[in-house]
């Protein structure tokens, strides 16, 4: 089962397209934020205006190229959201859950990741700008990115509620509770609007490191589980069947043991 | 069994009203484009803070009126995009995933325009502000407007794929519409890199990032309007979408 055959002939090709795009988008996201732009882990919230000038100058090309890639490919974030919305549609719950999730996460796109791209690009394109202005852009970038909270908070709760109410066995119940963990990261990040130093600041041990660990785990898990949903989906309305017997469960770390 | 929202457009459904709002929206967009003194010719990213502040000082009324107009009506394109999303119900897809993708980016794309008008209007709000801050708002507006193509690129790409996957005898949109969307997506891509250079064809006032990009958006609107109208004319009746094509299953038709 290669990518090409999945995307050409498979009757589930739209779902596979969305799934592979999800993997590609999150990979791009990691490369841009952690590698190219080095905006994750984030800069220090307590930098003086002059230090933010140096911060921008020290990564000018990375910021401009990295966020240009997001400007071009950021629309692919819609594939993950659409696939998750479909997974909720496949549940026994009302469509209202799926549409809520779709709308909430798409609203998040502009403040949640377009703003940081714009702020950092504007900061990087004129390193000669005044230190106060550069610090203003620095704050706008990091705070809009980590401080866009409610849409993800409520979105995760919507997904959690749908999973816990679902009678079609689309996701295991424990994943419903993992959504609660993701929702709680948005509570934990809230003090970063107040503190400039310490564990609760936007780069702090709690507000950043723990949140990233939870979000990373959550994302990896839901990408894996969405793949399982696609494999099991029979396009029906009732409970999802188990995975077809004998089918190689690729990428499962215990694949050989299980078979 | 199709449910009410699984059925497609019929006389009286109001879809024609939305379609015929398009010429008005296009006229308003053109008017806003021509009225804004910073578009013809596009403002230079090489202008100094003083030059930018002088520009707003001299053109205050036209900046305000044009951007208020665009703020009102940049989002008027969303109902047209929803007509395209509605046509996607008739495609031979088994799931609504690609339609959800299109609805998502269709909502986000005009919000990017909306955000840029906010920055332009703030820049014009206090002409006595320090030139440095006016330059900052001007940069924010131009980068948002020019580089903010991710949802437009996504829209074209998702539509192209949806049309390519619409494997039935009479597809909703003809195949060439898929290729047309690919070409437009490619034409929009360089604008995302406008922050990298203040001069040349890729700068925000350059041939590629300004003229090619905005012409591509204009051409997309015109061509897709024609294709949309043809698709709406072709639709046979209320039965479509509820039965017939075996490739279309209940989830895709009703969702």
Interface residues (C-beta under 8 A of the other chain):
Chain A: X11 X12 X13 X14 X15 X17 X18 X64 X65 X67 X68 X69 X70 X71 X72 X73 X74 X75 X76 X78 X79 X81 X82 X83 X85 X86 X89 X90 X95 X102 X103 X105 X106 X107 X109 X110 X114 X117 X118 X119 X121 X122 X124 X125 X126 X129 X130 X133 X136 X137 X235 X237
Chain B: X45 X93 X94 X95 X96 X97 X98 X100 X101 X103 X104 X105 X107 X108 X111 X112 X115 X132 X133 X135 X136 X139 X140 X143 X144 X147 X148 X149 X150 X151 X152 X153 X154 X155 X157 X158 X161 X165 X189 X191 X192 X193 X195 X196 X198 X249 X250 X251 X255
